Amino acid sequence: MNLYLEVLIEILKIIVLVSILFVWVVRYNNIQKEFEQFNLPNWLRDIVGILKISFAVMLHSDISTIVLIGSGGISLLMIGAIFTHFRVKNKLHKMFPALTLFSINMIIFLYTL
């Protein structure tokens, strides 16, 4: 494969991991408020957080099947997030992080196939 493409994919994987850790660890208070705003239960918030962090770590595996599970899992979670934003009628700028994370993970997924 093209070396530049491989480097780009690795950078995208790092961006995903760092952004998920930042949002779900450093800015966890915002996540709590957002899930309350969406009228979603705390147990769902906790499961989503565990899954997102786990999937983000999986992106850094040397086993392509694990990377596919990680990128596919985050993509599915982001589809759920996008639908939730539509359900509560959020504006597009509030959906942008979910759309971006979905897009990045689809790139990683398709590259890994």
N, C-alpha and C positions, 0 to 999 in steps of 0.2 A: 504494500500500500504506500501511498504517498506520505512521506515523512511529515510534511506540513499538516496534512489532514489528521494524522495520528496525534500530533501535538495539539491541534485545535480540539480534538475530542477529549484529550486529557485535561485541557484547560476548562472545557465545559463541565466535565465531571467534578473538578475542583470547585467551580463556581456553584454547582448544584449543592454539593456537600456543605460548603461554607455558608451559603445563603439559608439552607434549611437549619443548620445549627444556630445561625444568628437569630432567625425568627423564632425557633422553638425553644431556645435556651436563653439568649440574651433578652429578647423582646417577648418573653412568654406572657407578660401581662396583657400585651396587645392581642395575643391569641385568645386569652380568656375572655376579653371584652368582645372580640369578634364572634366567638361561639355563642356568647350570651345574646348578642344582637341578632344572630341567626336562629335563636331559640333551639339550639342543639344541646344535648345533654353532655355533662362533664365526662362521662365514660367514653363517649364517641370522640371527644376532643383528645383524650389520653391515648386511645387506640390509634387515631390518625397521627398523632405525634410520634408514637413508637414506630408505626409503620414507615412514616416519612424518613425518620432518622435511620432506620434499618435499611430501607431501600437505597438511601443515599450512600451508605457505607458499602453496600453491595456493588455499586458502580465501580469500585476500585479493586474488584477481584480480577484475577488472571484467568478465571473461567468464564467464557462468554455466556454460558447459560445463566450464571449468577448475575452478570451485568444486564442481561435481557430481563430477568425477573425484577431487578432494581429499577431499571428505566421504565419498564412496562408498568410496574406498581405505582411509581410516582405519576406516570401519565394518567393512569386510571383515577388516582386520588385527585389530580388536577381537573379532570373532567367533572368529578363530583363537586369540586370547589367552584368551577365555572357555573354549573347548573344551580348551585346554592346561591351564587351572586345574582343569577337571573331571577331566582325564586323571590329574593328579597328586593329585587329591582334596583340593585346597585348600578352606579354609572360605570362606564367602560374603564375609567382610570383606576377604579377599585378592583377590577378584574384583571388588570394588566399583569400583576405578578403571577397569577395562576396561569394566564395565557402564555407568558414567557417561559415559566417552568415547564409547562406542557410541551411547548415547542422545542426547548432544549433537550428534554428527555426523549422526544420522538426522534430527534437527530441522532442522539446516542443510540437509541434502540435500532434504528434503521442502519446505522453504520456497523453495529455489532452483529446484525444478521448474517 
